[in-house]
Amino acid sequence: MQVTGAGPEIENDDAQDEANALADEEGLEVEVDRNEEIEVPFDPTKIDIIVKPMSLSALQDRLENRELDLTPDFQRQANLWNAKRKARLIESVLLRIPLPSFYFSEDAEGVYSVVDGLQRLCAIFHFQNVELLKSATGAWLTPLKLEGLQYLKEMEGQSFADIDRKFQRRISELEITANIIRANTPPAVKFNVFARLNQGGMPLNAQEIRNAIFPGEWRNQLRALAESRDFLKVTENKIRTERQQDTELVLRFIALWQLRPPFARPSNQTLDEFLNHVVQESLLRWTEKQWSEAAYTFKRSLHAAAAVFGRHAFRKSYGHYYRKPINRGLFEAQLLVLSEMKDATVTVLQDRKDLVSSAFEAAMTEDSDFTRALSYATGSAEASAVRISTLRSLLLGILDD
């Protein structure tokens, strides 16, 4: 049965219909054109990666001395494996089966961040030194006991303290192959290398890579906004958090907003290049006052969007039609345009929200440039400009009536 939706051009496109149906299980509409391989041009001659063996005891020493960075962002990813899967990895170690290589990113102080191997490293520390892992991540964990083993069934139910000394040594003296991306590798190169290294298992997405490359207060600020009552209420707590979907959504608004009206992005940058540039050149240097202004504007704009667009805020739907998932482009554009308006202006738009809905319906059904900017090549600077200018004109038209 076909669900009635908004906009014939979008509804009749098979790829977009399939994307809408998937809704990307994140509370967000799928960006069908978003390249999961994260293609960002870079100079390959600037790649500096060394390969060396490292023992678990050396990694433990680094963790104890805060030289192995398990950040709050890592904590959200640290324990996606269940106890059985962790136990199977421990069994492989006890059977002396070599583990796949690990990848680390080195910063200017020589601190390592895990690029690939987060789950494996977490599983090993969970079994061998749960208190250290808890201290490093702030996670609440109980000691890991082996379960679901295939070969060492006699060790079922045992913790690290229970197993024989020879097996404890196999874990403590475990040597892994560490690929270390050196600190002098430029951020743009690191970004691409991270993407290429994470092709199997659970690849890092663009925002997770961004968090790893650019540590700093900006991550805490975005997380606070994504966890704010204002954001959760307006998005109805439907946007997933495990893969940084929520913080990237906040970043996309902040990055455009800090450009100031008309919020025009450089045309020669992809979306990920633009976001990386803003983080590196602006957000890493922001003061508390700048973050305070951004937070106030973000929350005020959220409330304005809910008041003006109602239940269809950030969605390619309107009126009594079936409500679609949140569209990232509309999220940015609606918040940005409303951020320019005074409270009294927003109140007028709220009083005329039926007219807003009708105007939005007309744009969705008659303006092919606007609908294309919401559905295809959505990450381009041109599409961003079309979304913002169309919504600005739409709302100003309502005010002029």
CORWOPE-V75148 format. One record per pair of residues at least 24 apart in sequence whose ideal C-beta (glycine too) atoms are under 10 Angstrom apart, sorted by sequence separation. I is the first residue (numbers start at 1). J is the second residue. D is the distance in Angstrom with one decimal. If there is no record, write none. Layout:
# CORWOPE-V75148
{{I,J,D} {I,J,D}}
This chain:
# CORWOPE-V75148
{{189,213,9.9} {190,214,9.6} {222,246,8.7} {223,247,5.9} {225,249,9.7} {226,250,5.2} {248,272,9.9} {251,275,6.0} {254,278,7.8} {255,279,7.9} {258,282,6.0} {370,394,8.9} {99,124,8.9} {188,213,9.2} {219,244,9.5} {222,247,4.5} {225,250,4.9} {226,251,9.3} {254,279,9.5} {258,283,8.0} {305,330,9.2} {309,334,6.4} {187,213,5.3} {221,247,9.7} {222,248,8.5} {224,250,9.4} {225,251,9.3} {252,278,9.8} {305,331,8.4} {308,334,8.0} {334,360,9.8} {367,393,10.0} {93,120,9.5} {186,213,10.0} {187,214,7.0} {222,249,9.4} {223,250,8.6} {248,275,7.8} {251,278,7.9} {255,282,8.2} {363,390,6.1} {367,394,9.3} {92,120,9.6} {185,213,9.7} {219,247,7.6} {222,250,5.0} {225,253,9.0} {251,279,7.6} {254,282,9.2} {255,283,8.0} {258,286,8.6} {305,333,10.0} {306,334,9.9} {363,391,8.1} {130,159,8.8} {218,247,9.9} {221,250,8.9} {222,251,5.7} {225,254,8.1} {254,283,7.3} {302,331,9.6} {305,334,4.8} {308,337,9.7} {309,338,9.2} {89,119,8.3} {93,123,9.4} {130,160,8.2} {221,251,9.9} {304,334,8.5} {305,335,6.0} {308,338,6.8} {330,360,9.6} {360,390,9.7} {363,393,9.0} {89,120,5.9} {93,124,7.0} {127,158,9.9} {128,159,9.9} {129,160,7.8} {181,212,9.9} {304,335,8.0} {307,338,9.1} {360,391,8.4} {363,394,5.9} {89,121,9.9} {127,159,7.6} {128,160,5.3} {181,213,9.6} {219,251,9.7} {222,254,7.3} {251,283,8.3} {254,286,9.5} {258,290,8.3} {302,334,9.6} {305,337,9.3} {359,391,9.7} {362,394,8.6} {86,119,8.3} {89,122,9.8} {90,123,6.8} {127,160,5.4} {211,244,6.7} {218,251,8.5} {221,254,8.6} {301,334,7.9} {302,335,6.9} {304,337,9.4} {305,338,5.8} {308,341,9.4} {85,119,8.2} {86,120,9.1} {89,123,4.8} {90,124,7.0} {93,127,8.9} {126,160,9.4} {208,242,10.0} {210,244,8.2} {301,335,4.1} {304,338,4.2} {305,339,9.8} {359,393,9.5} {360,394,6.6} {69,104,9.3} {88,123,9.0} {89,124,7.1} {93,128,9.4} {208,243,6.7} {209,244,9.6} {258,293,9.6} {300,335,9.4} {301,336,7.6} {303,338,9.2} {304,339,8.0} {319,354,9.1} {359,394,5.0} {360,395,9.5} {68,104,8.1} {69,105,8.9} {78,114,9.8} {86,122,8.0} {87,123,8.3} {90,126,8.9} {127,163,9.3} {207,243,7.5} {208,244,5.4} {211,247,8.0} {218,254,8.8} {257,293,9.7} {258,294,7.2} {301,337,8.8} {302,338,9.0} {359,395,8.1} {56,93,8.9} {77,114,9.5} {81,118,9.9} {86,123,3.8} {89,126,9.8} {90,127,5.1} {207,244,3.8} {210,247,9.2} {211,248,9.7} {254,291,9.3} {257,294,6.9} {298,335,7.2} {301,338,4.9} {304,341,7.3} {320,357,9.8} {333,370,9.8} {69,107,8.0} {80,118,8.7} {81,119,5.1} {85,123,7.5} {86,124,8.4} {89,127,8.7} {90,128,8.5} {205,243,5.6} {206,244,8.7} {207,245,7.5} {210,248,8.0} {297,335,8.6} {300,338,8.2} {301,339,4.6} {308,346,6.6} {318,356,9.0} {319,357,5.7} {356,394,7.6} {359,397,6.5} {360,398,9.9} {74,113,7.9} {79,118,9.9} {80,119,6.2} {81,120,8.7} {87,126,9.9} {204,243,8.7} {205,244,6.8} {207,246,9.3} {208,247,9.6} {258,297,9.9} {297,336,9.7} {300,339,7.3} {301,340,9.4} {304,343,8.4} {307,346,6.5} {308,347,9.6} {318,357,5.0} {319,358,8.1} {355,394,10.0} {356,395,7.0} {359,398,6.1} {67,107,10.0} {73,113,9.7} {74,114,6.9} {78,118,6.6} {79,119,8.3} {83,123,9.3} {86,126,6.1} {87,127,7.9} {128,168,8.1} {202,242,9.9} {203,243,10.0} {204,244,9.2} {205,245,8.3} {207,247,6.2} {208,248,9.2} {254,294,5.7} {257,297,6.5} {301,341,9.1} {307,347,8.1} {308,348,9.7} {309,349,9.2} {310,350,9.2} {318,358,8.1} {321,361,8.7} {333,373,8.8} {355,395,10.0} {358,398,9.2} {77,118,5.6} {78,119,7.7} {81,122,7.5} {86,127,6.9} {202,243,8.6} {207,248,3.9} {210,251,7.9} {253,294,8.9} {254,295,9.3} {257,298,7.7} {297,338,9.6} {298,339,8.2} {300,341,9.9} {304,345,9.3} {305,346,9.4} {308,349,4.7} {309,350,9.7} {318,359,9.4} {319,360,9.0} {333,374,8.8} {356,397,9.7} {62,104,9.7} {67,109,8.2} {69,111,5.4} {71,113,7.3} {77,119,7.7} {80,122,8.8} {81,123,5.9} {129,171,9.6} {206,248,7.2} {207,249,9.2} {297,339,5.2} {304,346,4.6} {307,349,7.8} {308,350,5.6} {318,360,5.2} {319,361,6.4} {355,397,9.0} {356,398,5.7} {359,401,9.5} {59,102,8.8} {66,109,10.0} {67,110,6.7} {68,111,7.3} {69,112,6.7} {70,113,8.5} {71,114,9.6} {78,121,8.9} {79,122,6.3} {83,126,8.9} {128,171,5.1} {129,172,9.4} {205,248,8.0} {254,297,9.1} {297,340,9.9} {300,343,8.2} {303,346,8.6} {304,347,9.4} {307,350,4.4} {308,351,9.8} {310,353,6.1} {317,360,9.3} {318,361,4.8} {321,364,9.8} {330,373,9.9} {352,395,9.6} {355,398,5.1} {67,111,5.2} {68,112,5.2} {69,113,4.5} {70,114,7.5} {74,118,6.3} {78,122,4.6} {79,123,8.8} {83,127,9.9} {127,171,7.2} {128,172,6.9} {207,251,7.2} {250,294,9.5} {253,297,9.0} {254,298,7.1} {257,301,8.5} {306,350,9.5} {307,351,9.7} {308,352,8.7} {309,353,7.3} {310,354,9.7} {312,356,9.9} {316,360,9.3} {317,361,9.3} {318,362,9.7} {329,373,6.7} {330,374,6.5} {354,398,10.0} {355,399,9.9} {59,104,9.4} {66,111,7.4} {67,112,6.7} {68,113,8.0} {69,114,7.8} {77,122,8.5} {78,123,9.5} {81,126,9.0} {207,252,9.8} {250,295,9.9} {253,298,6.3} {301,346,9.2} {304,349,8.0} {308,353,5.7} {312,357,7.4} {315,360,10.0} {318,363,9.5} {329,374,5.2} {353,398,9.0} {65,111,9.6} {68,114,7.6} {128,174,8.9} {300,346,8.7} {304,350,8.1} {307,353,7.6} {310,356,8.8} {318,364,6.8} {328,374,9.3} {329,375,8.7} {332,378,9.8} {349,395,6.1} {352,398,5.4} {355,401,6.8} {74,121,9.7} {75,122,9.6} {78,125,9.3} {79,126,7.6} {124,171,6.9} {309,356,6.8} {310,357,7.5} {317,364,8.3} {318,365,9.6} {327,374,5.9} {348,395,9.9} {349,396,10.0} {352,399,8.1} {54,102,7.9} {62,110,9.4} {70,118,8.5} {74,122,8.4} {78,126,8.7} {250,298,7.1} {253,301,7.8} {308,356,5.8} {309,357,7.7} {312,360,7.8} {316,364,6.5} {327,375,8.6} {330,378,9.9} {336,384,9.3} {340,388,9.9} {62,111,8.1} {63,112,9.6} {253,302,9.4} {308,357,9.4} {312,361,9.9} {329,378,5.0} {346,395,9.5} {349,398,6.2} {352,401,7.5} {51,101,7.9} {54,104,8.8} {62,112,6.5} {124,174,7.3} {328,378,6.9} {329,379,8.7} {333,383,9.9} {337,387,9.2} {345,395,8.6} {348,398,8.2} {349,399,7.0} {70,121,8.6} {309,360,7.5} {327,378,8.3} {328,379,8.8} {333,384,7.7} {336,387,8.9} {337,388,6.3} {341,392,9.6} {345,396,9.6} {348,399,6.2} {70,122,8.1} {94,146,9.0} {124,176,9.2} {308,360,9.9} {332,384,7.1} {333,385,9.7} {336,388,5.7} {337,389,9.1} {340,392,7.6} {59,112,8.4} {68,121,8.7} {333,386,9.0} {334,387,8.9} {337,390,9.4} {338,391,8.8} {49,103,8.5} {79,133,9.1} {90,144,7.8} {95,149,9.9} {329,383,6.8} {333,387,4.0} {334,388,9.4} {337,391,4.8} {338,392,9.8} {341,395,7.6} {345,399,6.7} {49,104,9.9} {59,114,9.6} {70,125,9.0} {78,133,7.8} {91,146,7.2} {94,149,9.1} {95,150,9.4} {121,176,8.6} {316,371,7.9} {329,384,7.2} {332,387,7.2} {333,388,4.9} {336,391,8.3} {337,392,4.8} {340,395,9.5} {341,396,9.4} {49,105,9.9} {50,106,9.0} {90,146,6.3} {95,151,6.5} {120,176,8.7} {331,387,10.0} {332,388,7.7} {333,389,9.0} {335,391,10.0} {336,392,8.6} {337,393,9.4} {49,106,9.9} {68,125,9.9} {87,144,7.2} {91,148,8.9} {94,151,8.9} {95,152,7.3} {222,279,9.6} {271,328,9.7} {329,386,9.3} {330,387,7.0} {333,390,7.8} {334,391,6.2} {337,394,8.5} {338,395,7.8} {48,106,9.4} {54,112,9.3} {63,121,9.2} {75,133,9.9} {78,136,9.1} {79,137,8.5} {86,144,5.9} {87,145,7.8} {88,146,9.2} {91,149,5.1} {92,150,9.7} {94,152,6.1} {316,374,5.9} {329,387,5.1} {333,391,4.9} {337,395,6.1} {341,399,8.8} {78,137,5.5} {83,142,9.6} {86,145,10.0} {87,146,4.6} {88,147,9.3} {90,149,8.7} {91,150,6.8} {92,151,9.7} {117,176,7.9} {316,375,8.0} {329,388,9.3} {332,391,9.9} {333,392,8.5} {337,396,9.0} {77,137,9.9} {78,138,9.9} {79,139,6.3} {86,146,8.9} {87,147,5.2} {88,148,6.6} {91,151,6.6} {218,278,9.5} {219,279,9.2} {327,387,9.4} {75,136,8.6} {76,137,9.4} {78,139,6.1} {79,140,9.8} {83,144,6.3} {86,147,9.2} {87,148,5.8} {88,149,7.3} {91,152,5.7} {94,155,7.7} {117,178,9.0} {218,279,6.1} {222,283,8.5} {330,391,8.1} {334,395,9.2} {59,121,7.2} {63,125,7.4} {70,132,9.9} {74,136,8.8} {75,137,4.2} {79,141,7.2} {83,145,7.5} {84,146,9.3} {86,148,9.7} {87,149,6.3} {88,150,7.3} {90,152,9.2} {91,153,9.8} {117,179,9.6} {210,272,8.0} {214,276,7.7} {218,280,9.9} {221,283,7.9} {70,133,7.9} {74,137,6.8} {75,138,6.0} {76,139,9.5} {78,141,9.1} {83,146,8.7} {84,147,5.7} {85,148,8.4} {87,150,9.9} {116,179,8.3} {209,272,8.7} {213,276,7.6} {216,279,8.3} {60,124,9.6} {75,139,5.7} {83,147,5.8} {84,148,3.9} {91,155,8.0} {115,179,8.3} {216,280,9.8} {218,282,9.0} {219,283,9.3} {56,121,8.9} {59,124,8.8} {60,125,7.6} {64,129,9.2} {70,135,9.6} {71,136,9.6} {72,137,8.1} {74,139,9.9} {82,147,9.5} {83,148,8.0} {84,149,9.0} {87,152,9.7} {90,155,9.1} {115,180,9.5} {206,271,8.4} {207,272,9.2} {210,275,6.7} {214,279,5.0} {218,283,4.1} {221,286,7.8} {230,295,9.3} {234,299,9.3} {249,314,9.4} {59,125,8.4} {63,129,8.5} {70,136,4.5} {71,137,8.7} {72,138,7.4} {82,148,9.3} {112,178,8.3} {115,181,6.9} {206,272,5.1} {210,276,6.3} {213,279,8.5} {214,280,6.2} {217,283,8.6} {218,284,6.1} {225,291,9.2} {69,136,8.9} {70,137,5.2} {209,276,9.0} {213,280,8.5} {216,283,7.7} {217,284,8.1} {218,285,9.4} {221,288,9.4} {224,291,9.0} {228,295,8.0} {231,298,7.9} {234,301,9.6} {235,302,8.5} {56,124,6.5} {60,128,7.9} {64,132,6.5} {68,136,7.9} {70,138,9.3} {87,155,9.2} {112,180,7.1} {113,181,9.3} {207,275,8.3} {211,279,9.4} {216,284,5.1} {218,286,6.9} {230,298,7.9} {231,299,7.7} {234,302,4.6} {56,125,8.5} {60,129,6.4} {63,132,6.0} {70,139,9.4} {87,156,8.9} {94,163,7.9} {112,181,9.6} {206,275,7.6} {210,279,6.3} {214,283,8.2} {215,284,9.2} {216,285,9.3} {217,286,7.8} {221,290,9.6} {222,291,9.7} {225,294,8.1} {230,299,4.3} {233,302,8.1} {234,303,7.3} {263,332,8.5} {63,133,8.1} {66,136,8.2} {90,160,8.8} {94,164,9.9} {206,276,8.7} {210,280,9.5} {214,284,6.4} {216,286,9.4} {221,291,5.0} {225,295,6.0} {228,298,8.4} {229,299,9.0} {230,300,8.8} {232,302,10.0} {233,303,8.9} {234,304,9.9} {263,333,8.7} {57,128,9.9} {64,135,8.6} {87,158,9.9} {217,288,8.9} {220,291,9.5} {221,292,9.7} {224,295,7.6} {228,299,6.6} {230,301,9.6} {231,302,6.3} {234,305,6.8} {235,306,9.8} {56,128,7.1} {60,132,6.7} {63,135,8.6} {64,136,8.5} {94,166,9.4} {111,183,9.2} {222,294,9.8} {230,302,5.1} {234,306,5.0} {56,129,9.3} {63,136,5.5} {90,163,9.3} {94,167,5.4} {110,183,7.6} {218,291,8.4} {221,294,7.8} {225,298,5.8} {230,303,6.7} {233,306,7.9} {263,336,5.1} {63,137,9.9} {93,167,9.0} {94,168,9.8} {96,170,6.8} {102,176,5.3} {103,177,9.7} {104,178,5.9} {105,179,10.0} {106,180,5.5} {109,183,8.3} {217,291,7.9} {221,295,7.5} {225,299,7.8} {228,302,8.7} {262,336,9.1} {263,337,8.7} {95,170,8.9} {99,174,7.9} {101,176,7.4} {102,177,6.9} {103,178,7.7} {104,179,7.2} {105,180,7.8} {106,181,6.5} {107,182,9.9} {108,183,5.0} {115,190,8.8} {236,311,9.4} {253,328,9.8} {257,332,8.8} {261,336,8.3} {262,337,9.9} {94,170,5.7} {98,174,9.9} {99,175,9.5} {100,176,8.9} {101,177,4.4} {102,178,5.4} {103,179,4.7} {104,180,5.0} {105,181,4.8} {106,182,5.5} {107,183,5.5} {108,184,8.7} {230,306,9.4} {252,328,6.5} {256,332,5.9} {261,337,9.2} {263,339,9.0} {90,167,9.4} {93,170,6.3} {94,171,7.3} {98,175,9.2} {99,176,5.9} {100,177,8.2} {101,178,7.4} {102,179,7.0} {103,180,7.8} {104,181,7.0} {105,182,8.8} {106,183,4.7} {195,272,9.2} {225,302,9.5} {249,326,8.1} {252,329,8.9} {255,332,9.0} {256,333,8.8} {259,336,9.4} {263,340,8.9} {93,171,5.8} {96,174,9.2} {98,176,8.7} {99,177,8.1} {101,179,5.6} {102,180,9.3} {103,181,7.0} {105,183,8.3} {106,184,8.9} {115,193,8.4} {116,194,8.3} {235,313,8.9} {253,331,7.0} {254,332,9.9} {257,335,7.8} {261,339,8.8} {262,340,9.1} {98,177,8.2} {106,185,8.6} {115,194,5.5} {234,313,6.7} {235,314,7.7} {249,328,6.4} {252,331,7.4} {253,332,5.5} {256,335,8.9} {257,336,6.1} {261,340,5.7} {90,170,9.8} {94,174,9.7} {105,185,8.3} {192,272,9.7} {234,314,8.2} {248,328,8.5} {252,332,5.3} {253,333,9.6} {256,336,5.8} {260,340,9.6} {90,171,7.4} {93,174,5.7} {116,197,5.4} {120,201,9.1} {191,272,7.2} {250,331,9.5} {253,334,9.7} {254,335,9.9} {115,197,6.1} {116,198,5.5} {119,201,7.6} {191,273,8.7} {249,331,6.1} {253,335,5.3} {257,339,6.2} {309,391,9.9} {93,176,9.9} {115,198,7.2} {116,199,9.3} {118,201,9.7} {119,202,7.2} {245,328,9.5} {249,332,8.4} {252,335,9.6} {253,336,7.0} {256,339,9.7} {257,340,9.9} {116,200,8.7} {117,201,9.2} {118,202,8.5} {188,272,9.8} {252,336,10.0} {105,190,6.4} {116,201,7.9} {188,273,7.5} {191,276,6.1} {250,335,10.0} {116,202,9.5} {118,204,8.9} {190,276,9.8} {239,325,9.5} {253,339,8.6} {116,203,8.7} {238,325,8.2} {239,326,6.9} {308,395,7.7} {105,193,8.9} {116,204,7.7} {188,276,6.9} {238,326,7.5} {105,194,7.5} {115,204,7.2} {187,276,6.6} {188,277,8.9} {103,193,8.8} {118,208,9.6} {187,277,9.3} {236,326,9.2} {308,398,9.2} {103,194,8.1} {235,326,6.5} {187,279,8.9} {188,280,9.0} {234,326,9.6} {239,331,9.7} {115,208,9.6} {187,280,5.9} {103,197,5.2} {115,209,8.2} {118,212,9.9} {103,198,8.2} {101,197,9.1} {235,331,8.6} {115,212,6.3} {234,331,9.7} {113,211,9.1} {114,212,8.0} {115,213,9.5} {113,212,5.2} {100,200,8.3} {113,213,8.6} {100,201,8.7} {234,335,9.8} {113,215,7.3} {105,209,9.5} {111,215,8.6} {275,379,9.7} {274,379,8.7} {107,213,9.5} {271,377,9.9} {273,379,10.0} {105,212,5.9} {271,378,8.3} {272,379,7.8} {274,381,7.5} {104,212,9.9} {105,213,7.0} {107,215,7.1} {271,379,3.4} {270,379,6.5} {271,380,7.5} {105,215,9.7} {269,379,10.0} {270,380,7.8} {271,381,8.4} {274,384,9.0} {269,380,9.5} {270,381,8.8} {60,172,8.3} {269,381,6.9} {271,383,9.5} {267,380,8.3} {268,381,8.1} {271,384,8.3} {56,170,9.8} {57,171,9.8} {265,379,9.9} {267,381,4.7} {56,171,6.6} {57,172,5.8} {59,174,9.2} {265,380,8.6} {266,381,6.4} {267,382,6.9} {56,172,6.1} {57,173,7.0} {265,381,4.0} {55,172,8.1} {56,173,7.2} {57,174,8.6} {58,175,9.1} {59,176,7.9} {264,381,7.5} {265,382,9.0} {267,384,10.0} {55,173,6.2} {56,174,4.4} {57,175,9.7} {58,176,9.6} {265,383,9.8} {267,385,8.8} {55,174,6.7} {56,175,7.8} {59,178,8.5} {265,384,5.5} {54,174,9.5} {55,175,5.2} {56,176,7.3} {58,178,9.1} {264,384,8.2} {265,385,7.3} {54,175,6.9} {55,176,7.8} {81,202,9.8} {263,384,7.7} {264,385,6.1} {53,175,4.9} {54,176,5.7} {80,202,7.3} {263,385,8.2} {53,176,7.1} {54,177,8.0} {55,178,9.9} {262,385,7.8} {265,388,9.8} {52,176,9.9} {53,177,6.2} {54,178,4.4} {263,387,9.9} {264,388,8.4} {52,177,7.9} {53,178,7.1} {77,202,8.2} {263,388,5.6} {264,389,9.6} {51,177,6.5} {52,178,5.7} {54,180,8.9} {262,388,6.9} {263,389,9.5} {51,178,7.2} {52,179,8.6} {77,204,8.9} {252,379,9.5} {261,388,9.1} {262,389,7.4} {50,178,8.6} {51,179,5.3} {52,180,7.0} {256,384,7.1} {50,179,7.6} {51,180,7.6} {263,392,9.5} {49,179,5.7} {50,180,5.1} {262,392,8.0} {49,180,6.6} {50,181,8.7} {77,208,7.4} {261,392,8.9} {48,180,9.1} {49,181,5.3} {50,182,6.5} {76,208,9.4} {252,384,9.2} {256,388,8.0} {48,181,7.2} {49,182,6.9} {47,181,8.0} {48,182,4.1} {73,207,9.0} {74,208,9.3} {77,211,9.9} {47,182,9.1} {48,183,8.5} {73,208,7.2} {76,211,9.8} {48,184,5.7} {49,185,7.6} {48,185,4.9} {73,210,9.7} {74,211,8.6} {46,184,8.3} {47,185,6.3} {48,186,9.5} {73,211,4.5} {74,212,8.5} {46,185,6.3} {47,186,9.4} {72,211,9.3} {73,212,7.8} {46,186,5.5} {71,211,7.2} {48,189,8.6} {71,212,8.2} {46,188,8.8} {47,189,5.9} {48,190,9.8} {73,215,9.0} {42,185,9.6} {43,186,7.8} {46,189,5.0} {47,190,8.9} {69,212,8.8} {42,186,7.6} {45,189,9.3} {46,190,9.6} {49,193,7.4} {71,215,6.6} {42,187,9.7} {43,188,8.4} {44,189,7.9} {47,192,9.0} {48,193,9.8} {42,188,5.2} {43,189,6.7} {47,193,6.2} {69,215,7.0} {73,219,6.2} {41,188,7.9} {42,189,4.5} {46,193,10.0} {72,219,7.3} {73,220,9.7} {76,223,9.1} {40,188,6.3} {41,189,9.9} {42,190,8.8} {44,192,9.1} {49,197,9.2} {71,219,7.4} {72,220,7.3} {40,189,9.0} {42,191,7.7} {43,192,10.0} {44,193,9.5} {71,220,9.8} {73,222,10.0} {42,192,4.7} {73,223,7.9} {40,191,5.6} {41,192,7.9} {42,193,8.0} {72,223,7.0} {40,192,5.0} {38,191,7.3} {39,192,7.8} {38,192,7.1} {37,192,9.5} {40,195,7.7} {38,194,8.3} {39,195,8.2} {38,195,3.9} {37,195,6.3} {38,196,8.6} {36,195,8.8} {37,196,7.9} {35,195,9.5} {38,198,9.3} {37,198,10.0} {37,199,8.2} {80,242,7.2} {36,199,10.0} {80,243,9.9} {38,203,9.1} {76,241,6.7} {77,242,7.0} {37,203,9.0} {38,204,9.0} {40,206,9.1} {76,242,6.2} {77,243,8.0} {36,203,7.5} {38,205,7.9} {76,243,8.6} {77,244,8.9} {38,206,5.4} {76,244,7.8} {36,205,7.7} {40,209,9.9} {36,206,9.0} {34,205,9.4} {35,206,9.5} {38,209,7.3} {73,244,7.0} {76,247,9.8} {34,206,8.5} {73,247,8.4} {28,235,9.2} {27,235,6.7} {27,236,7.8} {27,237,8.3} {28,238,8.5} {27,238,3.3} {28,239,6.1} {26,238,8.3} {27,239,4.1} {28,240,8.1} {26,239,6.1} {27,240,6.3} {26,240,4.2} {27,241,10.0} {23,238,9.3} {25,240,7.0} {26,241,9.1} {24,240,8.6} {26,242,9.1} {26,243,7.6} {28,245,6.2} {27,245,7.8} {28,246,9.2} {26,245,4.7} {27,246,8.7} {25,245,9.8} {26,246,8.7} {28,248,9.6} {24,245,8.2} {28,249,7.4} {27,249,9.7} {26,249,9.6} {40,269,9.6} {41,270,8.8} {40,270,6.6} {39,270,7.7} {38,270,9.2} {40,272,5.8} {41,273,8.3} {39,272,8.7} {40,273,5.9} {38,272,6.2} {35,270,8.8} {35,271,9.9} {40,276,7.8} {34,271,8.2} {35,272,9.0} {34,272,9.4} {31,271,9.3} {29,314,9.3} {28,314,9.2} {29,315,8.0} {29,316,7.3} {34,328,9.2} {29,324,6.5} {30,325,8.1} {20,316,8.4} {29,325,4.3} {31,327,9.0} {20,317,9.9} {28,325,5.8} {29,326,6.4} {30,327,9.9} {31,328,6.5} {27,325,6.4} {28,326,5.2} {29,327,4.7} {30,328,9.9} {31,329,8.6} {26,325,8.4} {27,326,6.0} {28,327,7.7} {29,328,7.2} {16,316,9.3} {25,325,9.8} {26,326,9.0} {28,328,6.2} {29,329,9.0} {23,324,8.2} {24,325,7.4} {29,330,8.9} {20,322,9.7} {23,325,4.2} {24,326,10.0} {29,331,9.8} {22,325,9.0} {23,326,9.0} {28,331,8.5} {20,324,6.1} {21,325,9.8} {11,316,9.7} {20,325,6.9} {6,312,8.3} {10,316,6.4} {19,325,9.1} {10,317,9.9} {20,327,9.8} {6,315,8.3} {7,316,6.4} {6,316,5.8} {7,317,8.3} {5,316,7.8} {6,317,4.2} {7,318,8.9} {5,317,6.2} {6,318,5.4} {4,317,9.7} {5,318,9.9} {6,319,7.9} {7,321,9.1} {10,324,9.1} {6,321,4.9} {4,320,9.2} {5,321,5.9} {6,322,8.1} {4,321,6.1} {5,322,5.5} {6,323,9.2} {7,324,9.5} {3,321,9.2} {4,322,5.9} {5,323,9.1} {6,324,7.1} {3,322,5.1} {5,324,6.4} {3,324,9.5} {33,375,8.5} {32,375,7.5} {33,376,5.9} {34,377,10.0} {31,375,9.2} {32,376,7.6} {33,377,5.4} {34,378,7.7} {35,379,8.8} {29,374,8.8} {31,376,9.7} {32,377,9.9} {33,378,6.2} {34,379,6.5} {29,375,8.9} {31,377,9.8} {32,378,8.5} {33,379,7.0} {31,378,5.6} {33,380,8.9} {31,379,7.1} {29,378,9.4} {33,383,9.4} {6,360,8.7} {7,361,8.4} {10,364,7.6} {6,361,7.0} {9,364,8.3} {10,365,9.5} {16,371,9.7} {20,375,9.8} {7,363,9.1} {8,364,9.1} {9,365,7.7} {19,375,8.5} {7,364,4.1} {8,365,6.4} {9,366,9.5} {6,364,5.4} {7,365,5.6} {9,367,9.5} {13,371,9.6} {16,374,9.5} {5,364,9.8} {6,365,7.8} {7,366,9.5} {9,368,6.5} {16,375,5.4} {7,367,9.8} {15,375,8.9} {16,376,8.4} {9,370,10.0} {10,371,5.8} {15,376,9.1} {9,371,5.2} {10,372,9.4} {13,375,7.2} {7,370,9.6} {8,371,9.4} {9,372,8.1} {13,376,8.9} {7,371,5.9} {10,374,7.7} {6,371,9.7} {10,375,5.8} {9,375,8.3} {7,374,8.9} {7,375,9.1}}
